[in-house]
Amino acid sequence: MKNGKKERKTMNKSVRNNLYLILFCGIMGAVAGGVIWTFLKVMSLGITFLWEWLPKQVSIPYYTVLMCTAGGALIGCFRWKFGDYPEELDTVMGKIKAEKTYDYSNMVVLLLSALFPLLLGSSIGPEAGLTGVIVGLCYWVGDNLSFARQNAREYSQVGAAVTLGVLFRSPLFGVFAVEEENRDKEILKLPGTMKLFLYGLAAAAGTGFYMLLSELFGAGLSAMPSFPEMEPDAFDYLMVILYILLGCILAKFYFITHGAAKWAAGKIPAVAKETVGGLCLGVMGMTAPILMFSGEEAMGELIADYNMYLPLTLAAIAFLKVLLTNICIQTGLKGGHFFPVIFAGVCLGYAAAMIVFGNGAGHGVFAAATVTAALLGAIMKKPLAVTVLLFLCFPVRLFLWIFLAAAAGSFLAGNKEKSPVGKNKFKESGGI
């Protein structure tokens, strides 16, 4: 009799914990969607003020260079005072694995450190800083609410997936990115069906609340633009290997510039490092404004009329975008690399198609899809995540070719790259 009561008590507790987990994942998803919308809206208003309204009010020579350099110096002072934030996504995920927690002691610092480089026009995306904020909130809940404490790690994984899913308008991308990150060491220790249900519930709540706020008050970040429908032909298929190789070449350039920028930035003291990064951003941005910011709006303009550029110009933009992204990240004007890398891949794909086929729009879409997929596959080492990420902006009929290109890029890139300077090594662990 006693054993029966004990078993019923244990079962009731398990059911109650699961109900708490389900309820809180839904609430957490909605909160994450609200935080992301608020952050992006503030970012959008700040960018409009600094880069549209203010230049019309005052006439300052070399405005871009002066603004970026001064902004870099201010960011350097902020980081010198408060610490090396925001942390990159692979660092956030690594801390969850190794330390089983994430420091949330100063959420305001996390938010501001993620916001400042974006306002400055840094060639980064917002995903790194926002993921750290959402994960920190999840651990804060786990430490302050007793029913959530035992599931804090589960919440953090779901929170990271929701953040990526909402930002990229692709809930499945968040799921696959987190799951592939943990394929060697399971962190979310729940049955597969329950796990997928929690991901789906949180993603639906986050995306739904974000879309509601966007509908009521306007969106803060443009979604990745959609490419026009096209029907690949035999000539496109013949070029697949070339496109994959081009994506891998650009990925190799990403690795090389990552290592070189990291090495060079390590030789420069704090504050001066961020100032130099701002100066580089300003000079390159004044020379070619398309290199600034994350790239999704520029990609929309490129899709609408890519013929405004010469093929070699587009190829140069692709490599310079990758270079500037690594300079920004390594000098402290940092954030995520997804948006700018996708833009670089699209530029190189269009350039290749224009050289081979002329100005055929359909050929350009196929080339952009496969080059970008191979590039992201080589950098992320997550073919499924790459596929679902690109699935929403490229035509459905290219799904298989995107996956094959991403898998080929992941295979050809290997797991480690050497820095071109000295014997330093760095590992691209597929870090998101």
C-alpha positions in Angstrom: 0.0 0.0 0.0 2.8 2.4 0.9 4.6 1.6 -2.3 1.5 2.3 -4.3 1.0 5.7 -2.6 4.7 6.5 -3.2 4.4 5.6 -6.9 1.2 7.7 -7.3 2.9 10.6 -5.5 6.0 10.3 -7.8 3.7 10.1 -10.9 1.7 13.1 -9.8 4.9 15.1 -9.2 6.2 14.1 -12.7 3.0 15.2 -14.4 3.0 18.5 -12.5 6.6 19.2 -13.4 5.8 18.5 -17.1 2.8 20.8 -17.0 5.0 23.5 -15.4 7.5 22.9 -18.2 4.9 23.2 -20.9 3.3 26.2 -19.5 6.5 28.0 -18.8 8.0 27.2 -22.3 4.9 28.9 -23.8 5.3 32.0 -21.6 9.0 32.1 -22.1 8.5 31.9 -25.9 6.2 34.9 -25.8 8.5 36.9 -23.5 11.4 36.1 -25.9 9.4 37.3 -28.9 8.6 40.5 -27.0 12.2 41.2 -26.0 13.4 40.6 -29.5 10.8 42.9 -31.0 11.6 45.6 -28.5 15.3 45.3 -29.1 15.0 45.4 -32.9 12.5 48.3 -32.7 14.9 50.4 -30.6 17.7 49.4 -33.0 15.7 50.5 -36.0 14.8 53.9 -34.5 18.4 54.5 -33.5 19.8 53.6 -36.9 17.2 55.9 -38.5 18.3 58.8 -36.2 22.1 58.3 -36.6 22.2 57.5 -40.3 19.2 59.3 -41.9 17.9 62.1 -39.8 21.1 63.5 -38.2 23.2 63.7 -41.5 20.3 65.8 -43.0 20.5 68.2 -40.1 24.3 68.7 -39.9 26.8 68.8 -42.7 30.0 67.1 -41.5 32.7 66.0 -43.9 33.6 62.4 -43.6 30.6 61.8 -41.4 30.7 58.0 -41.7 34.4 57.8 -40.8 34.0 60.2 -37.8 30.9 58.6 -36.5 32.2 55.0 -36.7 35.6 55.9 -35.2 34.1 57.9 -32.3 31.5 55.2 -31.8 34.2 52.5 -31.8 36.0 54.5 -29.1 32.9 54.7 -27.0 32.2 51.0 -27.3 35.8 50.4 -26.3 35.3 52.4 -23.1 32.1 50.6 -22.4 33.7 47.2 -22.8 36.7 48.2 -20.8 34.3 49.2 -17.9 31.8 46.4 -18.1 33.5 43.4 -19.8 33.8 41.6 -23.1 30.2 41.6 -24.2 28.2 40.6 -26.2 29.5 37.0 -26.3 29.5 35.1 -29.6 26.9 32.3 -30.0 29.4 29.5 -29.7 30.7 31.0 -26.5 27.1 31.2 -25.0 26.3 27.6 -26.0 29.7 26.5 -24.7 29.1 28.0 -21.3 25.7 26.2 -21.1 27.5 22.9 -21.8 30.5 23.4 -19.6 29.3 25.6 -16.7 25.6 24.5 -16.8 24.6 28.2 -16.3 25.0 31.6 -17.8 25.8 34.9 -16.0 22.7 37.2 -16.0 23.9 39.5 -13.2 23.8 42.6 -15.5 21.2 42.2 -18.1 21.3 45.9 -19.0 25.0 45.6 -19.9 24.1 42.6 -22.1 21.4 44.5 -24.0 23.5 47.7 -24.5 26.6 45.8 -25.5 24.5 44.0 -28.2 22.8 47.2 -29.3 25.7 49.7 -29.7 27.6 48.0 -32.5 24.4 47.5 -34.5 23.6 51.2 -34.2 27.1 52.0 -35.4 26.5 50.1 -38.7 28.8 47.2 -37.8 28.8 44.4 -40.3 27.1 41.9 -37.9 23.7 40.5 -37.1 21.8 40.8 -33.7 21.5 37.0 -33.0 24.6 36.6 -30.8 23.7 39.4 -28.3 20.0 38.5 -28.2 20.7 34.8 -27.6 22.8 35.7 -24.6 20.1 37.9 -23.2 17.3 35.3 -23.6 19.5 32.5 -22.2 20.4 34.7 -19.2 16.7 35.4 -18.6 16.0 31.6 -18.6 18.7 31.0 -16.0 17.4 33.9 -13.9 14.0 32.2 -13.8 15.6 28.9 -12.9 17.5 30.4 -10.0 14.5 32.5 -8.7 11.5 30.2 -9.2 11.7 26.9 -7.4 9.5 25.0 -9.9 11.7 26.1 -12.8 15.1 25.4 -11.1 15.5 21.7 -12.2 14.6 22.6 -15.8 16.8 25.7 -16.2 19.1 24.1 -18.8 16.1 22.9 -20.8 14.7 26.4 -20.8 18.0 27.8 -21.9 18.1 25.5 -24.9 14.5 26.3 -25.9 15.2 30.0 -25.4 18.2 29.8 -27.8 16.2 28.0 -30.4 13.3 30.5 -30.1 15.7 33.5 -30.4 17.2 32.1 -33.7 13.8 31.0 -35.0 12.2 34.4 -34.4 15.1 36.4 -35.8 15.3 34.4 -39.0 11.6 33.9 -39.3 12.4 30.2 -39.4 11.4 28.2 -36.2 12.9 25.0 -37.6 16.3 26.7 -38.0 16.4 27.4 -34.3 15.5 23.8 -33.5 18.1 22.3 -35.9 20.8 24.8 -35.0 20.5 23.9 -31.3 20.0 20.2 -31.8 23.0 19.8 -34.2 25.1 21.8 -31.8 24.4 19.2 -29.1 24.5 16.1 -31.3 27.7 14.8 -29.5 26.4 15.5 -26.0 22.7 15.6 -25.3 21.7 18.5 -23.1 17.9 18.6 -23.3 17.3 15.3 -21.5 13.7 14.9 -22.5 11.8 12.3 -24.6 12.0 13.2 -28.3 8.3 13.9 -28.7 8.2 16.1 -25.6 11.3 17.9 -26.8 9.9 18.7 -30.2 6.6 19.8 -28.6 8.3 22.2 -26.3 10.4 23.6 -29.2 7.2 24.0 -31.3 5.2 25.6 -28.5 7.9 28.1 -27.6 8.6 28.9 -31.2 4.9 29.4 -32.0 4.4 31.7 -29.0 7.6 33.7 -29.7 6.9 34.1 -33.4 3.2 34.8 -32.8 3.8 37.5 -30.2 6.6 39.1 -32.4 4.3 39.2 -35.4 1.5 40.7 -33.3 3.7 43.5 -32.1 5.1 44.0 -35.6 1.5 44.3 -36.9 0.5 46.8 -34.2 3.6 48.9 -34.0 5.8 48.1 -37.0 8.6 45.6 -37.4 12.1 46.4 -36.2 14.1 44.2 -38.6 13.4 43.4 -42.2 12.9 39.7 -42.9 15.3 38.0 -45.3 13.9 38.7 -48.8 12.4 36.0 -51.0 14.1 35.1 -54.2 11.9 34.7 -57.3 10.7 31.3 -58.5 12.8 29.6 -61.1 13.2 26.3 -62.9 16.8 25.0 -63.0 17.9 23.6 -66.3 20.8 21.3 -67.3 23.2 24.1 -67.5 22.6 25.0 -63.8 23.2 21.4 -62.8 26.4 21.4 -64.7 27.6 24.4 -62.7 26.8 22.9 -59.2 30.4 21.7 -58.5 31.8 25.1 -59.4 29.3 26.9 -57.2 30.1 24.6 -54.3 33.8 25.2 -54.8 33.2 29.0 -54.8 31.3 28.8 -51.6 34.2 26.8 -50.0 36.7 29.3 -51.3 34.8 32.1 -49.6 34.5 30.0 -46.5 38.3 29.5 -46.5 38.7 33.3 -46.8 36.3 33.6 -43.9 38.5 31.3 -41.8 41.8 33.0 -42.8 40.5 36.5 -42.1 39.0 35.3 -38.8 42.4 34.1 -37.7 44.3 37.1 -39.0 41.8 39.6 -37.5 41.9 37.7 -34.2 45.7 37.7 -34.1 46.0 41.4 -35.1 43.3 42.5 -32.6 45.1 40.7 -29.8 48.1 42.9 -30.3 46.1 46.1 -29.8 45.1 47.3 -26.3 41.6 47.8 -25.1 39.7 50.9 -26.3 42.3 51.4 -29.1 41.2 48.1 -30.6 37.6 49.1 -30.8 38.6 52.6 -32.1 40.7 50.9 -34.9 37.7 48.7 -35.7 35.5 51.7 -36.0 38.0 53.4 -38.2 38.1 50.4 -40.5 34.3 50.2 -40.6 34.0 53.9 -41.4 36.6 53.9 -44.2 35.1 50.9 -45.8 31.6 52.1 -45.3 32.3 55.5 -46.8 34.0 53.8 -49.8 31.2 51.2 -50.2 28.1 51.8 -48.0 26.7 48.4 -49.0 29.3 46.8 -46.8 27.8 48.3 -43.6 25.1 46.8 -41.4 23.9 43.2 -41.4 23.0 42.9 -45.1 19.4 41.7 -45.3 18.1 45.1 -46.7 21.0 45.3 -49.1 20.2 41.8 -50.2 16.6 42.8 -51.0 17.9 45.6 -53.2 20.3 43.2 -54.9 17.6 40.7 -55.7 15.4 43.5 -57.2 18.2 44.8 -59.5 21.5 43.0 -59.3 22.4 44.1 -62.9 23.3 47.5 -61.4 26.7 45.9 -60.5 29.4 44.4 -62.6 30.2 40.8 -61.8 33.7 41.5 -60.5 32.2 44.3 -58.3 29.8 41.8 -56.7 32.6 39.3 -56.1 34.7 42.0 -54.5 31.7 43.0 -52.3 31.4 39.4 -51.2 35.0 39.1 -50.0 35.1 42.6 -48.5 31.9 41.9 -46.6 33.4 38.7 -45.1 36.6 40.6 -44.2 34.8 43.5 -42.6 32.6 41.1 -40.6 35.6 39.5 -39.1 37.3 42.8 -38.4 34.2 44.0 -36.6 33.8 40.9 -34.5 37.4 40.6 -33.5 37.8 44.3 -32.7 34.9 44.3 -30.3 32.2 45.8 -32.6 30.7 42.3 -32.5 27.5 40.3 -32.9 26.4 37.4 -35.1 27.8 36.5 -38.5 24.8 34.9 -40.2 23.2 37.8 -42.0 26.4 39.3 -43.4 27.7 35.8 -44.5 24.5 35.1 -46.3 24.7 38.4 -48.1 28.3 37.7 -49.1 27.3 34.3 -50.5 24.4 35.7 -52.5 26.7 38.4 -54.0 29.3 35.8 -55.0 26.6 33.5 -56.5 25.1 36.3 -58.6 28.6 37.3 -59.7 29.4 33.7 -60.9 26.1 33.4 -62.7 26.6 36.7 -64.5 30.0 35.7 -65.7 28.9 32.3 -67.0 25.3 33.0 -68.2 25.0 36.8 -68.6 22.0 38.4 -66.9 19.6 35.4 -66.6 17.7 35.9 -63.4 16.9 32.2 -62.9 20.6 31.2 -63.2 21.5 33.8 -60.6 19.0 32.5 -58.1 20.3 28.9 -58.4 23.9 30.1 -58.2 23.1 32.3 -55.1 21.4 29.4 -53.4 24.1 26.8 -53.9 27.1 29.1 -53.2 25.5 30.4 -50.0 24.5 26.9 -48.9 28.1 25.7 -49.4 29.5 28.7 -47.6 27.3 28.4 -44.6 27.7 24.6 -44.5 31.5 25.0 -44.4 31.3 27.6 -41.6 28.5 26.1 -39.5 29.1 22.4 -40.1 25.3 22.0 -39.7 23.8 21.0 -43.1 20.2 20.6 -41.8 20.2 23.9 -40.0 21.6 25.6 -43.2 18.9 24.0 -45.3 16.0 25.1 -43.2 17.5 28.6 -42.8 17.7 29.1 -46.5 14.5 27.3 -47.2 12.3 30.3 -46.5 14.0 32.7 -48.9 14.9 30.4 -51.8 12.4 28.6 -54.0 11.1 25.3 -52.7 12.3 23.4 -55.8 15.9 24.1 -54.8 15.6 22.4 -51.4 17.5 19.3 -52.4 20.3 21.3 -54.1 20.7 23.5 -51.0 21.0 20.5 -48.7 23.6 18.9 -51.0 25.6 22.0 -51.3 25.5 22.6 -47.5 26.6 19.0 -46.9 29.3 19.2 -49.5 30.6 22.5 -48.0 30.6 21.0 -44.5 32.5 17.9 -45.7 35.1 19.8 -47.8 35.8 22.3 -45.1 36.8 19.8 -42.4 36.7 20.7 -38.7 39.8 22.9 -38.0 41.5 25.7 -39.7 44.9 27.2 -39.1 45.5 30.9 -38.6 47.7 32.3 -41.4 49.8 34.1 -38.8 52.4 32.1 -36.9 51.3 28.8 -35.4 48.1 30.1 -33.8 45.1 27.8 -34.4 41.4 28.4 -34.0 38.5 26.1 -34.3 35.3 26.8 -36.0 33.2 24.3 -34.1 30.2 25.1 -36.2 29.6 27.7 -33.7 26.4 29.3 -34.5 
